[in-house]
């Protein structure tokens, strides 16, 4: 019987990341977590300003969408990008309602095949919700107001889906 099995070679996998990071020996993980929490709290104070800037950018994209024409596609891409960033940041800094509205808008954009007046109207409702949250400085989940707002957006999307399922 001939030995036609392939030869096995073992290769040590170098760890290039170990060369790029500095490990501080003796650091307590609890201390590192507290330090990270402090950094998040510090940035959290700046989030309202970031949120207002993002709402302004989204509103600008919404205006371009409403105009129609050649700039519509670029405006939708820019709006989606800003909404995506906003939803991630909002959750991190204690604004889950903003995150939920942004997530709803992103998913709506992702599942829409066209950009007609109906899609623009649904997106505009999301933008109006973000403007209202920003103006009222609603933090956290928004309580009853937040629930009502999200239920309203869900109903609009369900109605949109029912009208466009044929």
Sine and cosine of phi, psi and omega as CSV:
sin_phi,cos_phi,sin_psi,cos_psi,sin_omega,cos_omega
0.00,0.00,0.81,-0.59,-0.03,-1.00
-1.00,0.03,0.48,-0.88,-0.03,-1.00
-1.00,-0.09,1.00,-0.03,-0.02,-1.00
-0.98,-0.21,0.19,0.98,0.04,-1.00
-0.93,0.37,0.60,-0.80,0.01,-1.00
-0.93,0.38,0.52,-0.85,0.06,-1.00
-0.96,0.27,0.62,-0.79,0.01,-1.00
-0.98,-0.18,0.73,-0.69,0.03,-1.00
-0.85,-0.53,0.75,-0.66,0.03,-1.00
-0.99,-0.15,0.78,-0.62,-0.01,-1.00
-0.88,-0.48,0.79,-0.61,0.08,-1.00
-0.95,0.32,0.78,-0.62,0.00,-1.00
-1.00,0.07,0.92,-0.40,0.02,-1.00
-0.92,0.39,0.46,-0.89,-0.01,-1.00
-0.94,-0.33,1.00,0.09,-0.08,-1.00
-0.92,0.40,-0.42,0.91,-0.01,-1.00
-0.94,0.35,-0.48,0.88,0.01,-1.00
-0.89,0.46,-0.47,0.88,0.02,-1.00
-0.98,0.21,-0.32,0.95,-0.10,-1.00
-0.99,-0.13,-0.29,0.96,-0.03,-1.00
-0.92,-0.38,0.43,-0.90,0.01,-1.00
-0.95,-0.33,0.85,-0.52,0.02,-1.00
-0.99,-0.12,0.84,-0.55,0.02,-1.00
-1.00,-0.07,0.95,-0.31,-0.02,-1.00
-0.94,0.35,0.60,-0.80,0.08,-1.00
0.99,0.12,0.05,1.00,0.01,-1.00
-0.98,0.19,0.72,-0.70,0.00,-1.00
-0.99,0.16,0.80,-0.60,0.00,-1.00
-0.84,0.55,-0.57,0.82,0.01,-1.00
-0.89,0.46,-0.63,0.78,0.02,-1.00
-0.91,0.41,-0.67,0.74,0.01,-1.00
-0.90,0.43,-0.64,0.77,0.03,-1.00
-0.92,0.40,-0.66,0.75,0.04,-1.00
-0.88,0.47,-0.64,0.77,0.02,-1.00
-0.90,0.44,-0.68,0.74,0.03,-1.00
-0.91,0.41,-0.66,0.75,0.04,-1.00
-0.87,0.49,-0.63,0.78,0.04,-1.00
-0.90,0.44,-0.66,0.75,0.01,-1.00
-0.90,0.44,-0.66,0.75,0.02,-1.00
-0.91,0.42,-0.67,0.74,0.03,-1.00
-0.88,0.47,-0.65,0.76,0.02,-1.00
-0.88,0.47,-0.73,0.69,0.02,-1.00
-0.94,0.35,-0.48,0.88,0.02,-1.00
-0.87,0.50,-0.54,0.84,0.06,-1.00
-0.91,0.41,-0.43,0.90,0.00,-1.00
-1.00,0.01,-0.16,0.99,-0.11,-0.99
-0.90,0.44,-0.60,0.80,-0.01,-1.00
-0.84,0.55,-0.65,0.76,0.03,-1.00
-0.92,0.38,-0.68,0.73,0.04,-1.00
-0.87,0.48,-0.68,0.73,0.01,-1.00
-0.87,0.50,-0.72,0.69,0.01,-1.00
-0.88,0.47,-0.66,0.75,0.03,-1.00
-0.90,0.44,-0.67,0.74,0.01,-1.00
-0.91,0.42,-0.65,0.76,0.03,-1.00
-0.89,0.46,-0.63,0.77,0.04,-1.00
-0.90,0.44,-0.66,0.75,0.03,-1.00
-0.91,0.42,-0.68,0.73,0.00,-1.00
-0.91,0.42,-0.64,0.77,0.03,-1.00
-0.89,0.45,-0.63,0.77,0.04,-1.00
-0.90,0.44,-0.70,0.72,0.04,-1.00
-0.89,0.46,-0.61,0.79,0.01,-1.00
-0.89,0.45,-0.66,0.75,0.04,-1.00
-0.87,0.49,-0.66,0.75,0.03,-1.00
-0.91,0.41,-0.63,0.78,0.04,-1.00
-0.88,0.48,-0.68,0.73,-0.04,-1.00
-0.91,0.41,-0.49,0.87,0.02,-1.00
-0.93,0.37,-0.51,0.86,-0.05,-1.00
0.97,0.23,-0.28,-0.96,0.06,-1.00
0.98,0.19,-0.33,-0.94,-0.11,-0.99
-0.92,0.40,-0.49,0.87,-0.04,-1.00
-0.98,0.19,-0.10,0.99,-0.08,-1.00
-0.90,0.45,-0.69,0.72,-0.03,-1.00
-0.90,0.44,-0.71,0.71,0.01,-1.00
-0.90,0.43,-0.63,0.78,0.02,-1.00
-0.90,0.43,-0.64,0.77,0.01,-1.00
-0.92,0.39,-0.65,0.76,0.04,-1.00
-0.89,0.45,-0.70,0.71,0.00,-1.00
-0.91,0.42,-0.67,0.74,0.03,-1.00
-0.88,0.48,-0.71,0.70,-0.01,-1.00
-0.87,0.49,-0.68,0.74,-0.01,-1.00
-0.89,0.45,-0.73,0.69,-0.01,-1.00
-0.91,0.41,-0.67,0.74,0.04,-1.00
-0.88,0.47,-0.66,0.75,0.01,-1.00
-0.88,0.48,-0.74,0.67,0.02,-1.00
-0.89,0.46,-0.69,0.73,-0.04,-1.00
-0.88,0.47,-0.70,0.71,-0.04,-1.00
-0.90,0.44,-0.57,0.82,0.04,-1.00
-0.95,0.33,-0.70,0.71,-0.01,-1.00
-0.92,0.38,-0.66,0.75,-0.07,-1.00
-0.86,0.51,-0.70,0.71,0.01,-1.00
-0.89,0.45,-0.63,0.78,-0.01,-1.00
-0.90,0.44,-0.60,0.80,-0.10,-0.99
-0.99,-0.17,0.30,0.96,0.13,-0.99
1.00,0.08,0.48,0.88,0.03,-1.00
-0.84,-0.54,0.91,0.42,-0.06,-1.00
-0.89,0.46,-0.48,0.88,0.02,-1.00
-0.90,0.45,-0.69,0.72,0.04,-1.00
-0.88,0.48,-0.66,0.75,0.03,-1.00
-0.88,0.48,-0.67,0.74,0.00,-1.00
-0.91,0.41,-0.68,0.73,0.02,-1.00
-0.91,0.42,-0.70,0.71,0.03,-1.00
-0.88,0.47,-0.65,0.76,0.02,-1.00
-0.90,0.43,-0.68,0.73,0.02,-1.00
-0.87,0.50,-0.71,0.71,0.00,-1.00
-0.91,0.42,-0.67,0.74,0.02,-1.00
-0.87,0.48,-0.72,0.70,-0.01,-1.00
-0.90,0.43,-0.61,0.79,0.04,-1.00
-0.89,0.46,-0.70,0.71,0.03,-1.00
-0.88,0.47,-0.71,0.71,-0.04,-1.00
-0.88,0.47,-0.55,0.83,-0.07,-1.00
-0.99,-0.11,-0.06,1.00,0.02,-1.00
-1.00,0.08,0.72,-0.70,0.00,-1.00
-1.00,-0.09,-0.34,0.94,-0.01,-1.00
-0.75,-0.66,0.13,-0.99,0.10,-1.00
-0.79,-0.61,0.96,0.27,0.03,-1.00
-0.99,-0.10,-0.05,-1.00,0.01,-1.00
-0.85,0.52,-0.58,0.82,0.00,-1.00
-0.91,0.42,-0.71,0.70,0.02,-1.00
-0.90,0.43,-0.66,0.75,0.01,-1.00
-0.88,0.47,-0.64,0.77,0.00,-1.00
-0.90,0.43,-0.68,0.74,0.03,-1.00
-0.90,0.43,-0.70,0.72,0.04,-1.00
-0.90,0.44,-0.62,0.78,0.01,-1.00
-0.88,0.47,-0.59,0.81,0.05,-1.00
-0.90,0.43,-0.60,0.80,0.07,-1.00
-0.91,0.41,-0.69,0.73,0.01,-1.00
-0.89,0.45,-0.69,0.73,0.04,-1.00
-0.88,0.48,-0.61,0.79,0.04,-1.00
-0.89,0.45,-0.69,0.72,0.02,-1.00
-0.91,0.43,-0.63,0.77,0.05,-1.00
-0.88,0.47,-0.68,0.73,-0.01,-1.00
-0.90,0.43,-0.67,0.75,0.02,-1.00
-0.89,0.46,-0.68,0.73,0.00,-1.00
-0.91,0.41,-0.73,0.68,-0.03,-1.00
-0.89,0.45,-0.64,0.77,-0.03,-1.00
-1.00,0.07,-0.06,1.00,-0.02,-1.00
0.79,0.61,0.75,0.66,-0.02,-1.00
-0.98,0.19,0.84,-0.54,0.03,-1.00
-0.96,-0.29,0.22,-0.98,0.04,-1.00
0.92,0.40,-0.57,-0.82,-0.03,-1.00
-1.00,0.02,-0.04,1.00,0.06,-1.00
0.99,0.14,0.00,1.00,0.02,-1.00
0.87,0.50,-0.65,-0.76,-0.02,-1.00
-0.90,0.44,-0.60,0.80,0.02,-1.00
-0.90,0.44,-0.68,0.73,0.01,-1.00
-0.89,0.45,-0.66,0.75,0.03,-1.00
-0.89,0.45,-0.70,0.72,0.00,-1.00
-0.89,0.45,-0.67,0.74,0.00,-1.00
-0.89,0.45,-0.74,0.68,-0.01,-1.00
-0.92,0.39,-0.61,0.79,0.05,-1.00
-0.89,0.45,-0.64,0.77,0.04,-1.00
-0.89,0.46,-0.69,0.72,0.02,-1.00
-0.91,0.41,-0.64,0.77,0.04,-1.00
-0.88,0.48,-0.68,0.73,0.00,-1.00
-0.88,0.47,-0.65,0.76,0.02,-1.00
-0.89,0.46,-0.68,0.73,-0.01,-1.00
-0.93,0.37,-0.65,0.76,0.05,-1.00
-0.88,0.48,-0.69,0.72,0.02,-1.00
-0.90,0.45,-0.67,0.74,0.04,-1.00
-0.87,0.50,-0.74,0.67,-0.02,-1.00
-0.88,0.48,-0.67,0.74,0.00,-1.00
-0.89,0.45,-0.63,0.78,-0.03,-1.00
-0.96,0.29,-0.41,0.91,-0.07,-1.00
-0.94,-0.34,0.24,0.97,-0.04,-1.00
-1.00,0.07,-0.13,0.99,-0.04,-1.00
-1.00,0.08,0.00,0.00,0.00,0.00
